[in-house]
Amino acid sequence: MAYKFFPHVPVADLERSRSFYQALGWRTAPGLAEGHSMVLDLGEDFGVTLVERRFMQQAVGEDQELADPRRTVSGSFALLVDIPEDVDVLVERAVAAGATAGHRKDDSYTSHRVFADPDGHRWNIVWMDPLLTARE
């Protein structure tokens, strides 16, 4: 079974988020912006749907509160890149656009850095040695 993955991420200011993610080189999927949400197209079967917090809260309902990602980690996103240099390139673009850099971990087979976007959502940018992932 094949899947397509489009997590919904609440944001305080949709235009600020659009500007931030476009500064990373991520594009908005054409025709998938409704005024209170938009889809970032990250590949054939992967995207991120940014939704204004008030509309996401309405969709979730009153019985659950949306987490504040600046104070509580309810999840994080891992994005694997093809070459190790892309880890630094992407995190440096994010910081230049307003992100906060987090920890770094490098060893002989991975490179891993974290940033938090302007809303506080954690992104783990990871390169893994293809020889490691090819092992069975």
C-alpha positions in Angstrom: 0.0 0.0 0.0 1.4 3.4 -0.9 0.7 6.5 1.2 0.9 10.3 0.7 1.7 12.3 3.8 0.4 15.8 4.5 0.5 16.7 8.2 -1.5 19.7 9.3 0.6 22.2 11.2 -1.1 25.1 13.1 0.6 28.5 12.6 -0.1 31.9 14.1 0.4 33.9 11.0 0.0 32.2 7.6 1.8 34.9 5.6 4.7 34.9 8.0 4.9 31.1 7.6 4.6 31.4 3.8 7.5 33.8 3.7 9.6 31.7 6.1 9.2 28.4 4.2 9.6 30.1 0.8 13.0 31.4 2.1 14.0 27.7 2.6 13.2 27.1 -1.1 10.0 25.2 -0.4 7.2 26.0 -2.8 3.5 26.4 -2.2 1.4 23.8 -4.1 -0.6 25.7 -6.8 -4.3 25.9 -6.1 -4.0 24.5 -2.5 -4.3 27.8 -0.6 -7.7 28.5 0.9 -7.1 31.8 2.7 -6.6 30.1 6.1 -4.4 27.2 4.9 -1.8 26.3 2.3 0.1 23.2 1.3 3.9 23.2 1.0 4.9 20.8 -1.8 7.9 18.9 -0.6 7.8 16.0 -3.1 5.6 13.7 -5.0 4.0 12.1 -2.0 4.9 14.6 0.8 3.7 18.0 1.8 2.9 20.1 4.8 -0.4 21.8 5.3 -0.1 25.0 7.2 -3.3 26.0 8.9 -4.1 29.2 10.9 -4.4 28.2 14.5 -7.9 29.5 14.9 -9.2 27.4 12.0 -7.3 24.3 13.2 -8.8 24.7 16.7 -12.3 24.8 15.1 -11.5 21.6 13.2 -10.2 19.9 16.3 -13.1 21.0 18.5 -13.4 22.5 21.9 -12.6 19.2 23.8 -8.9 19.4 22.8 -6.5 22.2 23.1 -3.8 22.8 20.4 -0.3 22.5 21.9 1.9 25.6 22.0 5.0 24.4 20.2 7.1 27.1 21.8 6.5 25.5 25.2 5.5 21.9 24.6 6.8 19.4 22.1 4.0 17.3 20.9 5.9 16.0 17.9 8.7 17.0 15.5 9.4 16.6 11.8 12.4 14.8 10.4 13.5 15.7 6.9 16.1 13.5 5.3 18.4 15.2 2.7 20.5 13.5 0.0 24.0 15.0 0.8 25.5 15.9 4.1 26.2 19.6 3.1 22.4 20.1 2.6 21.9 19.7 6.4 23.9 22.9 7.1 22.5 24.7 4.0 18.9 24.2 5.0 19.4 25.1 8.7 21.4 28.2 7.8 18.6 29.3 5.4 16.1 28.7 8.2 18.0 30.7 10.8 18.5 33.6 8.3 14.7 33.5 7.7 13.9 33.7 11.5 14.3 30.1 12.9 16.1 29.2 16.1 18.9 26.7 15.7 18.9 23.7 18.0 21.3 21.0 18.7 23.7 19.3 16.3 24.9 15.7 16.2 27.4 14.4 13.7 29.2 11.1 13.5 30.7 8.9 10.8 27.4 7.9 9.3 24.9 10.8 10.0 24.7 14.5 10.2 21.8 15.9 12.2 20.7 19.5 13.1 17.6 20.9 14.5 15.8 24.2 14.0 12.5 25.6 15.3 10.4 27.6 12.9 8.9 31.0 13.9 5.9 29.2 15.5 8.3 26.8 17.5 7.7 23.7 15.4 10.9 21.5 15.5 12.5 20.3 12.3 15.2 17.6 12.4 17.3 17.9 9.2 19.2 14.6 8.7 21.6 13.0 6.3 22.3 9.3 6.7 25.0 7.4 4.9 23.3 5.4 2.1 25.5 2.4 3.0 23.9 2.4 6.4 20.4 2.5 5.1 21.1 -0.1 2.5 22.0 -2.8 5.1 19.4 -5.4 5.9 
